[in-house]
Amino acid sequence: MFKFFITADVKTRAMRRFKESQKLKKKITYEDTLKTLKIRDKSDIKRKHGALKKTSDSVLINSDKLSRLRTFKMINEIMDRKIKA
């Protein structure tokens, strides 16, 4: 079984979300997007059941400087290595 925990800095994620919102013609500022993500992160991390956190058996991938495609390729490479091992 493969488990991955994909993360990125909140500012990086906010910029990605903001750019997606712009493409969809949504009227939201980067600052509002960042604020919303910070609130959601806090809620996700502190919830009683199913809190968002890396497990000891998962592979951490920081996607700060990775595109979606590069992140996907990295996951595939890790899986290929584990399958061949």
N, C-alpha and C positions, 0 to 999 in steps of 0.2 A: 504494500500500500504506500502511496505517496501523499505526503502532507506538506503544504507550502504555506508560509505566512508572508504575504507580500505587503510591504510597507513603503511609505514615502513620507517625507517631512510634510507637516500640515500646510505650509506655505506652497509647497510644490503641488500638493493635491488641490489646494484652493485655486491655484492658477489654472490647472487642468480643467477643473469644474467650471471656472469662470469662462474659459475659452469655449467649452462645450455649450454653455448657456448663451454666449454671444452668437454662436453658429445657429442656435435655435431661436434667435431673436428675442430671448428673454431679457427683461429689463431688471438686471441685478448688478450690483457693484462687486468688485473684487473684495472689498472690505466686508460686505454682507456675507459673501460666500465664505470667506475665512472665518468669520464669527460663527456661522452656522456649523461649519465643520468642527470647530473647536468644541462647541456645545455637544455635537453628536459624538465626538471622540470621548469626551468625558462620560457621557451616558453609556456608551458601548463598553468602556473599560470598567466602569463601576457597577454595572447591572449585576443583580444577584445570581441569575442563572444564565449561562452561556456568555459570560463576559469575553470580550474580544481581547485575547492575549495569545502569545506564541506558546505552543506546547513544546515539551522537551524533545519530542520525536518529529518535529516539523523543521523544514529547511527555511531559513530566513532569507528573503530576497528584498533588498532595498532598491526600489525602482526610481529613486530620485533622478538619476541621470539616464534612465532607460526609457525607450519608447515602448508602446504596447507590444509591438512586434519583437523587439529585442528581449523583453521580459518573457514572452511566450517561447522564444527560441532558447532562452536560458533554462526555462523549466523543462523543455524537451531534452536539452543536453544533459541535465541532471538525471532525468528519468532514463535516458539511454545508457548512461554510465552505470546506474544502479542495476538495470536489467542485465547488462553485460557482465557485471561483477559476480 
